[in-house]
Amino acid sequence: MEINEQRTEEKIILRTAGRIDTNTSVIFQQRVLTAFQKSSFIEIDLEEVDYISSAGLRALLVGAKTAQACGSRMVLTKVQPQVMEVFSMTGFGKVLTFA
């Protein structure tokens, strides 16, 4: 998994590539939480993510709860169909914000 961070005036974009699974979810979660220390608006670009496991879902849930607790925003963009299917099947499609 790779994560490239881009900062704009209004947000931080985390462009993520690869798999978000048991082996990578801790690093992913840490990068998301660190981004909230720099900005109140985080966009997670999932265009190049082809797989997300339950550990990855947990990392996104921690990010969403952190955003809610501190009055920030976290949105997911460019989600691949197979990843969106996981969000839909698990109910995360109703919990997370997509743009």
ZAGU-431645 format. One record per residue: x, y, z of N, C-alpha, C, O in turn; residue in three letters. Coordinates in nm, 2 decimals. Layout:
! ZAGU-431645
<node n_px="X" n_py="Y" n_pz="Z" ca_px="X" ca_py="Y" ca_pz="Z" c_px="X" c_py="Y" c_pz="Z" o_px="X" o_py="Y" o_pz="Z" res="ALA"/>
...
***
This chain:
! ZAGU-431645
<node n_px="0.08" n_py="-0.12" n_pz="0.00" ca_px="0.00" ca_py="0.00" ca_pz="0.00" c_px="0.09" c_py="0.12" c_pz="0.00" o_px="0.19" o_py="0.13" o_pz="0.07" res="MET"/>
<node n_px="0.05" n_py="0.22" n_pz="-0.08" ca_px="0.11" ca_py="0.35" ca_pz="-0.08" c_px="0.01" c_py="0.46" c_pz="-0.05" o_px="-0.10" o_py="0.45" o_pz="-0.08" res="GLU"/>
<node n_px="0.06" n_py="0.56" n_pz="0.02" ca_px="-0.03" ca_py="0.68" ca_pz="0.05" c_px="0.05" c_py="0.80" c_pz="0.02" o_px="0.16" o_py="0.83" o_pz="0.08" res="ILE"/>
<node n_px="0.00" n_py="0.88" n_pz="-0.07" ca_px="0.06" ca_py="1.01" ca_pz="-0.11" c_px="-0.03" c_py="1.12" c_pz="-0.06" o_px="-0.15" o_py="1.12" o_pz="-0.08" res="ASN"/>
<node n_px="0.04" n_py="1.21" n_pz="0.01" ca_px="-0.04" ca_py="1.32" ca_pz="0.07" c_px="-0.02" c_py="1.45" c_pz="-0.01" o_px="0.09" o_py="1.49" o_pz="-0.04" res="GLU"/>
<node n_px="-0.13" n_py="1.51" n_pz="-0.04" ca_px="-0.13" ca_py="1.64" ca_pz="-0.10" c_px="-0.21" c_py="1.74" c_pz="-0.02" o_px="-0.32" o_py="1.71" o_pz="0.02" res="GLN"/>
<node n_px="-0.15" n_py="1.86" n_pz="0.00" ca_px="-0.22" ca_py="1.96" ca_pz="0.08" c_px="-0.27" c_py="2.07" c_pz="-0.01" o_px="-0.19" o_py="2.13" o_pz="-0.09" res="ARG"/>
<node n_px="-0.39" n_py="2.11" n_pz="0.00" ca_px="-0.44" ca_py="2.23" ca_pz="-0.06" c_px="-0.48" c_py="2.33" c_pz="0.05" o_px="-0.46" o_py="2.31" o_pz="0.16" res="THR"/>
<node n_px="-0.53" n_py="2.45" n_pz="0.00" ca_px="-0.57" ca_py="2.55" ca_pz="0.10" c_px="-0.68" c_py="2.50" c_pz="0.19" o_px="-0.69" o_py="2.53" o_pz="0.31" res="GLU"/>
<node n_px="-0.77" n_py="2.42" n_pz="0.14" ca_px="-0.89" ca_py="2.38" ca_pz="0.22" c_px="-0.88" c_py="2.24" c_pz="0.27" o_px="-0.96" o_py="2.20" o_pz="0.36" res="GLU"/>
<node n_px="-0.79" n_py="2.15" n_pz="0.22" ca_px="-0.80" ca_py="2.01" ca_pz="0.27" c_px="-0.66" c_py="1.94" c_pz="0.25" o_px="-0.57" o_py="1.99" o_pz="0.18" res="LYS"/>
<node n_px="-0.66" n_py="1.82" n_pz="0.30" ca_px="-0.55" ca_py="1.73" ca_pz="0.28" c_px="-0.61" c_py="1.61" c_pz="0.20" o_px="-0.71" o_py="1.55" o_pz="0.24" res="ILE"/>
<node n_px="-0.55" n_py="1.57" n_pz="0.09" ca_px="-0.59" ca_py="1.46" ca_pz="0.01" c_px="-0.49" c_py="1.35" c_pz="0.03" o_px="-0.37" o_py="1.36" o_pz="0.01" res="ILE"/>
<node n_px="-0.54" n_py="1.23" n_pz="0.07" ca_px="-0.46" ca_py="1.11" ca_pz="0.09" c_px="-0.49" c_py="1.02" c_pz="-0.03" o_px="-0.60" o_py="0.95" o_pz="-0.03" res="LEU"/>
<node n_px="-0.40" n_py="1.01" n_pz="-0.12" ca_px="-0.42" ca_py="0.92" ca_pz="-0.24" c_px="-0.36" c_py="0.79" c_pz="-0.20" o_px="-0.24" o_py="0.77" o_pz="-0.18" res="ARG"/>
<node n_px="-0.45" n_py="0.69" n_pz="-0.19" ca_px="-0.41" ca_py="0.56" ca_pz="-0.15" c_px="-0.41" c_py="0.46" c_pz="-0.26" o_px="-0.50" o_py="0.46" o_pz="-0.34" res="THR"/>
<node n_px="-0.31" n_py="0.37" n_pz="-0.26" ca_px="-0.30" ca_py="0.27" ca_pz="-0.37" c_px="-0.27" c_py="0.14" c_pz="-0.31" o_px="-0.19" o_py="0.13" o_pz="-0.21" res="ALA"/>
<node n_px="-0.33" n_py="0.03" n_pz="-0.36" ca_px="-0.30" ca_py="-0.10" ca_pz="-0.31" c_px="-0.41" c_py="-0.16" c_pz="-0.23" o_px="-0.53" o_py="-0.13" o_pz="-0.25" res="GLY"/>
<node n_px="-0.38" n_py="-0.24" n_pz="-0.14" ca_px="-0.47" ca_py="-0.31" ca_pz="-0.05" c_px="-0.47" c_py="-0.25" c_pz="0.09" o_px="-0.36" o_py="-0.22" o_pz="0.14" res="ARG"/>
<node n_px="-0.59" n_py="-0.23" n_pz="0.15" ca_px="-0.60" ca_py="-0.19" ca_pz="0.29" c_px="-0.65" c_py="-0.31" c_pz="0.36" o_px="-0.77" o_py="-0.34" o_pz="0.36" res="ILE"/>
<node n_px="-0.55" n_py="-0.38" n_pz="0.42" ca_px="-0.58" ca_py="-0.51" ca_pz="0.49" c_px="-0.52" c_py="-0.51" c_pz="0.63" o_px="-0.47" o_py="-0.41" o_pz="0.68" res="ASP"/>
<node n_px="-0.51" n_py="-0.63" n_pz="0.68" ca_px="-0.46" ca_py="-0.65" ca_pz="0.82" c_px="-0.31" c_py="-0.60" c_pz="0.82" o_px="-0.27" o_py="-0.54" o_pz="0.92" res="THR"/>
<node n_px="-0.24" n_py="-0.62" n_pz="0.72" ca_px="-0.10" ca_py="-0.58" ca_pz="0.71" c_px="-0.07" c_py="-0.43" c_pz="0.70" o_px="0.03" o_py="-0.38" o_pz="0.74" res="ASN"/>
<node n_px="-0.17" n_py="-0.36" n_pz="0.64" ca_px="-0.15" ca_py="-0.22" ca_pz="0.61" c_px="-0.24" c_py="-0.12" c_pz="0.69" o_px="-0.22" o_py="0.00" o_pz="0.68" res="THR"/>
<node n_px="-0.35" n_py="-0.18" n_pz="0.75" ca_px="-0.45" ca_py="-0.09" ca_pz="0.81" c_px="-0.40" c_py="0.00" c_pz="0.92" o_px="-0.45" o_py="0.11" o_pz="0.94" res="SER"/>
<node n_px="-0.30" n_py="-0.05" n_pz="1.00" ca_px="-0.25" ca_py="0.03" ca_pz="1.11" c_px="-0.18" c_py="0.15" c_pz="1.06" o_px="-0.20" o_py="0.26" o_pz="1.11" res="VAL"/>
<node n_px="-0.10" n_py="0.14" n_pz="0.95" ca_px="-0.03" ca_py="0.25" ca_pz="0.89" c_px="-0.13" c_py="0.34" c_pz="0.83" o_px="-0.12" o_py="0.47" o_pz="0.84" res="ILE"/>
<node n_px="-0.23" n_py="0.29" n_pz="0.76" ca_px="-0.33" ca_py="0.37" ca_pz="0.70" c_px="-0.41" c_py="0.45" c_pz="0.80" o_px="-0.42" o_py="0.57" o_pz="0.79" res="PHE"/>
<node n_px="-0.45" n_py="0.39" n_pz="0.91" ca_px="-0.52" ca_py="0.46" ca_pz="1.02" c_px="-0.43" c_py="0.57" c_pz="1.08" o_px="-0.48" o_py="0.68" o_pz="1.10" res="GLN"/>
<node n_px="-0.31" n_py="0.54" n_pz="1.10" ca_px="-0.21" ca_py="0.64" ca_pz="1.16" c_px="-0.20" c_py="0.76" c_pz="1.06" o_px="-0.20" o_py="0.88" o_pz="1.11" res="GLN"/>
<node n_px="-0.19" n_py="0.74" n_pz="0.93" ca_px="-0.18" ca_py="0.85" ca_pz="0.84" c_px="-0.31" c_py="0.93" c_pz="0.84" o_px="-0.30" o_py="1.06" o_pz="0.83" res="ARG"/>
<node n_px="-0.43" n_py="0.87" n_pz="0.85" ca_px="-0.55" ca_py="0.94" ca_pz="0.85" c_px="-0.56" c_py="1.03" c_pz="0.98" o_px="-0.59" o_py="1.15" o_pz="0.97" res="VAL"/>
<node n_px="-0.53" n_py="0.97" n_pz="1.09" ca_px="-0.53" ca_py="1.05" ca_pz="1.22" c_px="-0.43" c_py="1.16" c_pz="1.22" o_px="-0.46" o_py="1.27" o_pz="1.27" res="LEU"/>
<node n_px="-0.31" n_py="1.14" n_pz="1.16" ca_px="-0.21" ca_py="1.24" ca_pz="1.16" c_px="-0.26" c_py="1.36" c_pz="1.07" o_px="-0.23" o_py="1.47" o_pz="1.09" res="THR"/>
<node n_px="-0.33" n_py="1.32" n_pz="0.96" ca_px="-0.38" ca_py="1.43" ca_pz="0.87" c_px="-0.48" c_py="1.52" c_pz="0.94" o_px="-0.48" o_py="1.64" o_pz="0.92" res="ALA"/>
<node n_px="-0.56" n_py="1.46" n_pz="1.03" ca_px="-0.65" ca_py="1.55" ca_pz="1.11" c_px="-0.58" c_py="1.65" c_pz="1.20" o_px="-0.64" o_py="1.75" o_pz="1.24" res="PHE"/>
<node n_px="-0.45" n_py="1.62" n_pz="1.23" ca_px="-0.38" ca_py="1.72" ca_pz="1.31" c_px="-0.33" c_py="1.84" c_pz="1.23" o_px="-0.30" o_py="1.94" o_pz="1.29" res="GLN"/>
<node n_px="-0.34" n_py="1.82" n_pz="1.10" ca_px="-0.30" ca_py="1.93" ca_pz="1.01" c_px="-0.41" c_py="2.00" c_pz="0.94" o_px="-0.40" o_py="2.12" o_pz="0.90" res="LYS"/>
<node n_px="-0.53" n_py="1.94" n_pz="0.93" ca_px="-0.64" ca_py="1.99" ca_pz="0.86" c_px="-0.77" c_py="1.94" c_pz="0.91" o_px="-0.78" o_py="1.83" o_pz="0.97" res="SER"/>
<node n_px="-0.88" n_py="2.02" n_pz="0.90" ca_px="-1.01" ca_py="1.98" ca_pz="0.94" c_px="-1.09" c_py="1.91" c_pz="0.83" o_px="-1.21" o_py="1.88" o_pz="0.85" res="SER"/>
<node n_px="-1.03" n_py="1.90" n_pz="0.71" ca_px="-1.10" ca_py="1.84" ca_pz="0.60" c_px="-1.00" c_py="1.74" c_pz="0.53" o_px="-0.90" o_py="1.78" o_pz="0.48" res="PHE"/>
<node n_px="-1.04" n_py="1.61" n_pz="0.54" ca_px="-0.95" ca_py="1.51" ca_pz="0.48" c_px="-1.03" c_py="1.44" c_pz="0.37" o_px="-1.14" o_py="1.39" o_pz="0.39" res="ILE"/>
<node n_px="-0.97" n_py="1.43" n_pz="0.25" ca_px="-1.03" ca_py="1.36" ca_pz="0.14" c_px="-0.94" c_py="1.23" c_pz="0.12" o_px="-0.82" o_py="1.25" o_pz="0.11" res="GLU"/>
<node n_px="-1.00" n_py="1.12" n_pz="0.12" ca_px="-0.93" ca_py="0.99" ca_pz="0.09" c_px="-0.97" c_py="0.94" c_pz="-0.04" o_px="-1.08" o_py="0.90" o_pz="-0.07" res="ILE"/>
<node n_px="-0.87" n_py="0.95" n_pz="-0.13" ca_px="-0.89" ca_py="0.91" ca_pz="-0.27" c_px="-0.86" c_py="0.76" c_pz="-0.28" o_px="-0.74" o_py="0.72" o_pz="-0.26" res="ASP"/>
<node n_px="-0.96" n_py="0.68" n_pz="-0.31" ca_px="-0.94" ca_py="0.54" ca_pz="-0.32" c_px="-0.94" c_py="0.48" c_pz="-0.46" o_px="-0.97" o_py="0.36" o_pz="-0.48" res="LEU"/>
<node n_px="-0.91" n_py="0.56" n_pz="-0.56" ca_px="-0.91" ca_py="0.52" ca_pz="-0.70" c_px="-0.83" c_py="0.40" c_pz="-0.72" o_px="-0.86" o_py="0.31" o_pz="-0.80" res="GLU"/>
<node n_px="-0.71" n_py="0.39" n_pz="-0.65" ca_px="-0.62" ca_py="0.28" ca_pz="-0.68" c_px="-0.62" c_py="0.17" c_pz="-0.57" o_px="-0.53" o_py="0.09" o_pz="-0.56" res="GLU"/>
<node n_px="-0.73" n_py="0.17" n_pz="-0.49" ca_px="-0.75" ca_py="0.07" ca_pz="-0.39" c_px="-0.84" c_py="-0.04" c_pz="-0.45" o_px="-0.95" o_py="-0.01" o_pz="-0.48" res="VAL"/>
<node n_px="-0.79" n_py="-0.16" n_pz="-0.46" ca_px="-0.87" ca_py="-0.27" ca_pz="-0.52" c_px="-0.93" c_py="-0.36" c_pz="-0.41" o_px="-1.00" o_py="-0.45" o_pz="-0.45" res="ASP"/>
<node n_px="-0.89" n_py="-0.35" n_pz="-0.29" ca_px="-0.93" ca_py="-0.44" ca_pz="-0.18" c_px="-0.93" c_py="-0.37" c_pz="-0.05" o_px="-0.83" o_py="-0.30" o_pz="-0.02" res="TYR"/>
<node n_px="-1.03" n_py="-0.39" n_pz="0.03" ca_px="-1.03" ca_py="-0.35" ca_pz="0.17" c_px="-1.09" c_py="-0.46" c_pz="0.26" o_px="-1.19" o_py="-0.51" o_pz="0.23" res="ILE"/>
<node n_px="-1.02" n_py="-0.48" n_pz="0.37" ca_px="-1.06" ca_py="-0.59" ca_pz="0.46" c_px="-1.14" c_py="-0.53" c_pz="0.58" o_px="-1.15" o_py="-0.41" o_pz="0.58" res="SER"/>
<node n_px="-1.18" n_py="-0.61" n_pz="0.67" ca_px="-1.25" ca_py="-0.56" ca_pz="0.79" c_px="-1.15" c_py="-0.47" c_pz="0.87" o_px="-1.20" o_py="-0.38" o_pz="0.94" res="SER"/>
<node n_px="-1.02" n_py="-0.50" n_pz="0.87" ca_px="-0.93" ca_py="-0.41" ca_pz="0.94" c_px="-0.92" c_py="-0.28" c_pz="0.87" o_px="-0.91" o_py="-0.18" o_pz="0.94" res="ALA"/>
<node n_px="-0.93" n_py="-0.27" n_pz="0.74" ca_px="-0.94" ca_py="-0.14" ca_pz="0.67" c_px="-1.07" c_py="-0.07" c_pz="0.70" o_px="-1.06" o_py="0.05" o_pz="0.71" res="GLY"/>
<node n_px="-1.18" n_py="-0.14" n_pz="0.71" ca_px="-1.30" ca_py="-0.08" ca_pz="0.74" c_px="-1.30" c_py="-0.02" c_pz="0.88" o_px="-1.34" o_py="0.09" o_pz="0.91" res="LEU"/>
<node n_px="-1.23" n_py="-0.09" n_pz="0.97" ca_px="-1.22" ca_py="-0.04" ca_pz="1.11" c_px="-1.14" c_py="0.09" c_pz="1.11" o_px="-1.17" o_py="0.19" o_pz="1.18" res="ARG"/>
<node n_px="-1.03" n_py="0.10" n_pz="1.03" ca_px="-0.95" ca_py="0.22" ca_pz="1.02" c_px="-1.03" c_py="0.34" c_pz="0.97" o_px="-1.01" o_py="0.45" o_pz="1.02" res="ALA"/>
<node n_px="-1.11" n_py="0.31" n_pz="0.87" ca_px="-1.20" ca_py="0.42" ca_pz="0.82" c_px="-1.30" c_py="0.46" c_pz="0.92" o_px="-1.33" o_py="0.58" o_pz="0.93" res="LEU"/>
<node n_px="-1.35" n_py="0.37" n_pz="1.00" ca_px="-1.45" ca_py="0.40" ca_pz="1.10" c_px="-1.38" c_py="0.49" c_pz="1.21" o_px="-1.45" o_py="0.58" o_pz="1.26" res="LEU"/>
<node n_px="-1.26" n_py="0.45" n_pz="1.25" ca_px="-1.19" ca_py="0.54" ca_pz="1.35" c_px="-1.17" c_py="0.68" c_pz="1.29" o_px="-1.19" o_py="0.77" o_pz="1.36" res="VAL"/>
<node n_px="-1.14" n_py="0.69" n_pz="1.16" ca_px="-1.12" ca_py="0.82" ca_pz="1.10" c_px="-1.25" c_py="0.90" c_pz="1.10" o_px="-1.25" o_py="1.02" o_pz="1.13" res="GLY"/>
<node n_px="-1.36" n_py="0.83" n_pz="1.07" ca_px="-1.49" ca_py="0.90" ca_pz="1.06" c_px="-1.54" c_py="0.94" c_pz="1.20" o_px="-1.59" o_py="1.05" o_pz="1.22" res="ALA"/>
<node n_px="-1.51" n_py="0.86" n_pz="1.30" ca_px="-1.55" ca_py="0.90" ca_pz="1.44" c_px="-1.46" c_py="1.01" c_pz="1.49" o_px="-1.50" o_py="1.10" o_pz="1.56" res="LYS"/>
<node n_px="-1.33" n_py="1.01" n_pz="1.45" ca_px="-1.24" ca_py="1.12" ca_pz="1.49" c_px="-1.29" c_py="1.25" c_pz="1.42" o_px="-1.29" o_py="1.36" o_pz="1.49" res="THR"/>
<node n_px="-1.33" n_py="1.24" n_pz="1.30" ca_px="-1.38" ca_py="1.36" ca_pz="1.23" c_px="-1.50" c_py="1.42" c_pz="1.30" o_px="-1.51" o_py="1.54" o_pz="1.32" res="ALA"/>
<node n_px="-1.59" n_py="1.33" n_pz="1.33" ca_px="-1.72" ca_py="1.37" ca_pz="1.40" c_px="-1.69" c_py="1.43" c_pz="1.54" o_px="-1.75" o_py="1.53" o_pz="1.57" res="GLN"/>
<node n_px="-1.60" n_py="1.37" n_pz="1.61" ca_px="-1.57" ca_py="1.42" ca_pz="1.75" c_px="-1.50" c_py="1.56" c_pz="1.75" o_px="-1.52" o_py="1.63" o_pz="1.84" res="ALA"/>
<node n_px="-1.42" n_py="1.59" n_pz="1.65" ca_px="-1.35" ca_py="1.71" ca_pz="1.65" c_px="-1.41" c_py="1.82" c_pz="1.55" o_px="-1.35" o_py="1.92" o_pz="1.52" res="CYS"/>
<node n_px="-1.53" n_py="1.79" n_pz="1.50" ca_px="-1.60" ca_py="1.88" ca_pz="1.41" c_px="-1.53" c_py="1.89" c_pz="1.27" o_px="-1.54" o_py="2.00" o_pz="1.21" res="GLY"/>
<node n_px="-1.47" n_py="1.79" n_pz="1.23" ca_px="-1.40" ca_py="1.79" ca_pz="1.10" c_px="-1.48" c_py="1.71" c_pz="1.00" o_px="-1.59" o_py="1.66" o_pz="1.03" res="SER"/>
<node n_px="-1.42" n_py="1.70" n_pz="0.88" ca_px="-1.49" ca_py="1.63" ca_pz="0.77" c_px="-1.39" c_py="1.53" c_pz="0.71" o_px="-1.27" o_py="1.55" o_pz="0.69" res="ARG"/>
<node n_px="-1.44" n_py="1.41" n_pz="0.68" ca_px="-1.36" ca_py="1.31" ca_pz="0.61" c_px="-1.45" c_py="1.25" c_pz="0.49" o_px="-1.56" o_py="1.21" o_pz="0.52" res="MET"/>
<node n_px="-1.41" n_py="1.26" n_pz="0.37" ca_px="-1.48" ca_py="1.21" ca_pz="0.26" c_px="-1.40" c_py="1.11" c_pz="0.18" o_px="-1.28" o_py="1.12" o_pz="0.17" res="VAL"/>
<node n_px="-1.47" n_py="1.01" n_pz="0.12" ca_px="-1.40" ca_py="0.91" ca_pz="0.04" c_px="-1.44" c_py="0.95" c_pz="-0.11" o_px="-1.55" o_py="0.97" o_pz="-0.14" res="LEU"/>
<node n_px="-1.34" n_py="0.94" n_pz="-0.20" ca_px="-1.36" ca_py="0.97" ca_pz="-0.34" c_px="-1.31" c_py="0.86" c_pz="-0.42" o_px="-1.22" o_py="0.78" o_pz="-0.38" res="THR"/>
<node n_px="-1.36" n_py="0.85" n_pz="-0.55" ca_px="-1.32" ca_py="0.77" ca_pz="-0.65" c_px="-1.31" c_py="0.62" c_pz="-0.61" o_px="-1.21" o_py="0.55" o_pz="-0.63" res="LYS"/>
<node n_px="-1.41" n_py="0.57" n_pz="-0.54" ca_px="-1.41" ca_py="0.44" ca_pz="-0.48" c_px="-1.44" c_py="0.34" c_pz="-0.60" o_px="-1.54" o_py="0.36" o_pz="-0.67" res="VAL"/>
<node n_px="-1.36" n_py="0.24" n_pz="-0.61" ca_px="-1.38" ca_py="0.13" ca_pz="-0.71" c_px="-1.50" c_py="0.05" c_pz="-0.68" o_px="-1.54" o_py="0.04" o_pz="-0.56" res="GLN"/>
<node n_px="-1.57" n_py="0.00" n_pz="-0.78" ca_px="-1.70" ca_py="-0.08" ca_pz="-0.76" c_px="-1.68" c_py="-0.19" c_pz="-0.66" o_px="-1.77" o_py="-0.21" o_pz="-0.58" res="PRO"/>
<node n_px="-1.57" n_py="-0.27" n_pz="-0.67" ca_px="-1.56" ca_py="-0.38" ca_pz="-0.58" c_px="-1.54" c_py="-0.34" c_pz="-0.43" o_px="-1.58" o_py="-0.41" o_pz="-0.34" res="GLN"/>
<node n_px="-1.48" n_py="-0.22" n_pz="-0.41" ca_px="-1.46" ca_py="-0.17" ca_pz="-0.28" c_px="-1.60" c_py="-0.11" c_pz="-0.23" o_px="-1.64" o_py="-0.13" o_pz="-0.11" res="VAL"/>
<node n_px="-1.67" n_py="-0.04" n_pz="-0.32" ca_px="-1.80" ca_py="0.01" ca_pz="-0.28" c_px="-1.90" c_py="-0.10" c_pz="-0.25" o_px="-1.98" o_py="-0.08" o_pz="-0.16" res="MET"/>
<node n_px="-1.88" n_py="-0.21" n_pz="-0.31" ca_px="-1.97" ca_py="-0.33" ca_pz="-0.28" c_px="-1.94" c_py="-0.37" c_pz="-0.14" o_px="-2.04" o_py="-0.41" o_pz="-0.07" res="GLU"/>
<node n_px="-1.82" n_py="-0.37" n_pz="-0.09" ca_px="-1.79" ca_py="-0.41" ca_pz="0.05" c_px="-1.85" c_py="-0.31" c_pz="0.14" o_px="-1.91" o_py="-0.35" o_pz="0.24" res="VAL"/>
<node n_px="-1.84" n_py="-0.18" n_pz="0.11" ca_px="-1.91" ca_py="-0.08" ca_pz="0.19" c_px="-2.06" c_py="-0.10" c_pz="0.20" o_px="-2.12" o_py="-0.09" o_pz="0.31" res="PHE"/>
<node n_px="-2.12" n_py="-0.13" n_pz="0.09" ca_px="-2.26" ca_py="-0.15" ca_pz="0.09" c_px="-2.30" c_py="-0.28" c_pz="0.16" o_px="-2.40" o_py="-0.28" o_pz="0.24" res="SER"/>
<node n_px="-2.23" n_py="-0.39" n_pz="0.14" ca_px="-2.27" ca_py="-0.51" ca_pz="0.21" c_px="-2.25" c_py="-0.51" c_pz="0.36" o_px="-2.32" o_py="-0.58" o_pz="0.44" res="MET"/>
<node n_px="-2.16" n_py="-0.43" n_pz="0.41" ca_px="-2.13" ca_py="-0.42" ca_pz="0.55" c_px="-2.20" c_py="-0.31" c_pz="0.62" o_px="-2.20" o_py="-0.29" o_pz="0.74" res="THR"/>
<node n_px="-2.27" n_py="-0.22" n_pz="0.54" ca_px="-2.35" ca_py="-0.11" ca_pz="0.60" c_px="-2.26" c_py="0.01" c_pz="0.62" o_px="-2.31" o_py="0.12" o_pz="0.66" res="GLY"/>
<node n_px="-2.14" n_py="0.01" n_pz="0.58" ca_px="-2.05" ca_py="0.12" ca_pz="0.59" c_px="-2.09" c_py="0.23" c_pz="0.49" o_px="-2.05" o_py="0.35" o_pz="0.51" res="PHE"/>
<node n_px="-2.16" n_py="0.19" n_pz="0.39" ca_px="-2.21" ca_py="0.29" ca_pz="0.29" c_px="-2.30" c_py="0.40" c_pz="0.35" o_px="-2.31" o_py="0.51" o_pz="0.30" res="GLY"/>
<node n_px="-2.36" n_py="0.36" n_pz="0.47" ca_px="-2.45" ca_py="0.45" ca_pz="0.54" c_px="-2.37" c_py="0.53" c_pz="0.64" o_px="-2.42" o_py="0.63" o_pz="0.69" res="LYS"/>
<node n_px="-2.25" n_py="0.49" n_pz="0.68" ca_px="-2.18" ca_py="0.55" ca_pz="0.79" c_px="-2.07" c_py="0.65" c_pz="0.74" o_px="-2.05" o_py="0.75" o_pz="0.80" res="VAL"/>
<node n_px="-2.02" n_py="0.61" n_pz="0.62" ca_px="-1.91" ca_py="0.70" ca_pz="0.57" c_px="-1.97" c_py="0.80" c_pz="0.47" o_px="-2.08" o_py="0.78" o_pz="0.42" res="LEU"/>
<node n_px="-1.89" n_py="0.90" n_pz="0.44" ca_px="-1.93" ca_py="1.01" ca_pz="0.35" c_px="-1.85" c_py="0.99" c_pz="0.22" o_px="-1.73" o_py="0.98" o_pz="0.22" res="THR"/>
<node n_px="-1.93" n_py="1.00" n_pz="0.11" ca_px="-1.87" ca_py="0.98" ca_pz="-0.02" c_px="-1.89" c_py="1.11" c_pz="-0.11" o_px="-2.00" o_py="1.17" o_pz="-0.09" res="PHE"/>
<node n_px="-1.80" n_py="1.14" n_pz="-0.19" ca_px="-1.81" ca_py="1.26" ca_pz="-0.28" c_px="-1.77" c_py="1.22" c_pz="-0.42" o_px="-1.77" o_py="1.31" o_pz="-0.51" res="ALA"/>
***
